[in-house]
Amino acid sequence: MPRTTIDISDLLELINRRNQAGTQTPAAREAANELLEDVLHATGNYEGFGYLNRGQVPSGASPGIKMDGAEHSFAGCDETRRNYFMADRLRKVHRRRDPSAGSLGSIFQSMDAHRNG
């Protein structure tokens, strides 16, 4: 039977992974971030985000924040490089979920593989 719902925690994890990877354009990440924030706010699950630093993005990619000890800078950074925090209640549901149900990430991987031939 086709699925009619997705787990918000899966969507959050997928967007966090894509924000960290080097494969998406900043415009695509911004659109995904806006969608995720709308969903999280609408469901009462928004817990904020942190910017990804140089060590969390691919080599040569712009980080979300440049940090040097206690000093930080946003100059030359990509504000779409974010890591969204998972609300406690989403984390609890995510851990209890049946792993055989599949994840949104695996669904998108299948779609990407099909699109890329």
C-alpha positions in Angstrom: 0.0 0.0 0.0 1.4 3.5 -0.9 2.4 5.7 2.0 0.3 8.8 2.6 2.5 10.4 5.3 6.1 11.0 6.1 8.0 11.3 9.4 9.0 14.9 10.0 12.2 13.5 11.6 13.1 11.9 8.3 12.6 15.2 6.5 14.8 17.0 9.0 17.5 14.4 8.7 17.4 14.5 4.9 17.6 18.3 4.7 20.5 18.3 7.2 22.4 15.8 5.1 21.8 17.8 1.9 22.8 21.0 3.6 26.1 19.3 4.6 26.8 17.7 1.2 28.2 19.6 -1.7 25.6 18.4 -4.3 22.8 21.0 -3.9 22.9 24.6 -5.0 22.4 27.3 -2.4 19.0 28.1 -4.0 17.9 24.5 -3.6 19.1 24.4 0.0 17.3 27.6 0.7 14.0 26.2 -0.7 14.4 23.0 1.3 15.3 25.0 4.5 12.2 27.2 4.1 10.0 24.1 3.6 11.4 22.4 6.6 11.1 25.5 8.8 7.4 25.9 7.7 6.7 22.2 8.6 8.5 22.4 11.9 6.7 25.6 12.9 3.3 24.4 11.8 3.7 21.2 13.9 5.3 22.9 17.0 8.6 21.1 16.4 10.9 24.0 15.6 14.0 24.0 17.8 16.3 26.2 15.8 19.5 25.5 13.9 23.3 25.9 13.9 25.4 27.0 11.1 27.8 24.4 9.7 31.5 25.2 10.1 34.4 24.4 7.7 34.9 20.9 9.1 31.3 20.0 8.4 31.1 20.8 4.7 33.0 19.4 1.7 36.5 20.8 1.2 36.4 24.0 -0.8 32.7 24.6 0.0 31.7 27.8 1.8 30.7 27.0 5.4 27.7 28.6 7.2 30.0 30.2 9.7 33.8 30.7 10.1 35.0 30.0 13.6 38.5 30.5 15.0 38.3 29.7 18.7 35.8 32.1 20.3 35.9 34.4 17.2 33.4 33.9 14.4 32.6 35.5 11.1 29.9 35.2 8.5 31.9 37.0 5.8 32.0 34.9 2.6 29.8 32.2 4.2 26.8 30.4 2.8 23.8 30.9 5.1 22.0 27.9 3.7 24.7 25.6 5.3 22.6 24.8 8.4 22.0 21.9 10.8 18.5 21.9 12.2 17.9 20.6 15.7 15.5 17.8 16.3 12.8 18.4 19.0 12.8 15.8 21.8 9.4 14.5 20.9 10.5 13.9 17.3 13.6 12.1 18.5 11.5 9.8 20.7 9.2 8.9 17.9 12.1 8.5 15.5 13.7 6.0 17.8 10.5 4.0 18.2 9.7 3.8 14.5 9.7 0.5 12.7 13.0 0.4 10.7 11.4 -1.8 8.1 9.1 1.1 7.2 11.8 2.8 5.2 12.9 6.4 5.5 12.4 9.5 3.5 16.1 9.5 2.8 15.9 6.1 1.1 12.9 7.3 -1.0 14.9 10.4 -2.1 17.9 8.3 -2.9 15.8 6.1 -5.1 14.4 9.2 -6.8 17.9 10.7 -7.3 19.2 7.4 -8.8 16.2 7.2 -11.2 16.6 10.8 -12.3 20.4 10.4 -12.8 19.9 7.3 -14.8 
